[in-house]
């Protein structure tokens, strides 16, 4: 949908979608309905949709909030690799200390004041 909404021809939008799904490790699940995907797979599909048009920056609010620890770690590693490989900036808001810890730069909001960490 993002490609079509952006005015891309259908074939190009589909190719962009395929490329994005491969990037997030969803090659084998491309033809499956969303309702058949696990929580982690749904989150990776959402990330693929968000990176499809290669924005310069992407905002993610609690990207691991509904995932178990193992799957959350995988999604965190995916975000770090996409940042490295695509040069895309991610602004991630999370309460997950482990996820925040793998990010290259970290800020913490305490009592309405923003503090740089590290």
C-alpha positions in Angstrom: 0.0 0.0 0.0 2.7 2.6 0.8 4.1 2.3 -2.8 0.7 2.6 -4.4 -0.3 5.6 -2.2 3.0 7.2 -3.2 2.0 6.9 -6.8 4.3 4.1 -7.8 3.2 1.8 -10.6 1.7 -1.4 -9.1 4.6 -3.6 -10.4 7.2 -1.3 -8.9 5.3 -1.1 -5.6 5.1 -4.9 -5.4 8.9 -5.2 -6.1 9.6 -2.6 -3.4 7.4 -4.6 -1.0 9.2 -7.9 -1.9 12.6 -6.2 -1.3 11.5 -4.8 2.1 10.1 -8.2 3.2 13.4 -9.9 2.3 15.3 -7.3 4.3 13.3 -8.1 7.4 13.6 -11.8 7.0 10.1 -12.6 5.7 11.0 -14.2 2.4 9.3 -17.5 3.2 6.1 -15.8 4.6 5.5 -13.3 1.7 2.4 -15.0 0.4 0.8 -15.6 3.8 -2.2 -13.7 5.1 -1.4 -11.3 8.0 -3.9 -13.3 10.2 -1.6 -16.3 9.9 1.6 -14.5 11.1 3.0 -14.7 14.6 3.4 -11.5 16.6 7.0 -11.1 15.7 6.3 -11.7 12.0 3.5 -9.1 12.1 6.0 -6.6 13.7 8.6 -7.4 11.0 5.9 -7.0 8.3 5.0 -3.6 9.8 8.7 -2.6 9.7 8.9 -3.7 6.1 5.9 -1.5 5.3 7.6 1.4 7.1 10.9 1.1 5.3 9.5 0.3 1.8 10.0 3.9 0.5 13.3 4.3 2.3 12.5 7.3 4.4 15.4 9.2 5.9 13.9 8.8 9.4 11.5 6.4 11.0 9.6 6.8 14.3 8.9 3.6 16.3 6.7 3.7 19.4 7.3 0.6 21.5 8.3 -1.6 18.6 8.8 -4.6 21.0 6.0 -3.8 23.4 3.8 -6.8 22.5 6.6 -9.3 21.9 8.2 -11.9 24.1 11.9 -11.3 25.1 13.5 -13.5 22.4 11.4 -12.0 19.6 11.9 -8.5 20.9 15.6 -9.0 20.8 15.4 -10.1 17.2 13.4 -7.0 16.3 15.9 -4.8 18.1 18.8 -6.4 16.2 16.8 -5.9 12.9 16.4 -2.2 13.6 20.1 -1.9 14.4 21.0 -3.7 11.1 18.6 -1.6 9.1 20.1 1.6 10.6 23.6 0.3 9.7 22.7 -1.1 6.2 20.3 1.6 5.0 21.7 4.6 6.8 18.2 5.2 8.0 17.7 7.1 11.3 15.4 5.5 13.8 13.8 7.3 16.7 12.6 4.6 19.0 10.4 5.3 22.1 10.5 2.4 24.5 10.4 1.3 28.1 12.4 -1.7 27.2 15.9 -1.1 28.7 17.4 -4.0 26.7 16.2 -2.5 23.4 17.4 1.0 24.4 20.8 -0.5 25.3 21.5 -1.8 21.8 20.9 1.6 20.2 23.8 3.7 19.1 22.6 6.7 20.9 20.2 6.9 23.9 18.3 9.6 25.7 16.2 9.2 28.8 13.2 11.3 29.8 12.9 11.7 33.6 10.5 14.1 35.3 10.1 16.0 32.0 13.8 16.5 31.5 15.7 14.8 28.6 19.1 13.4 29.5 21.7 12.0 27.1 23.0 8.6 28.2 26.4 7.1 27.7 
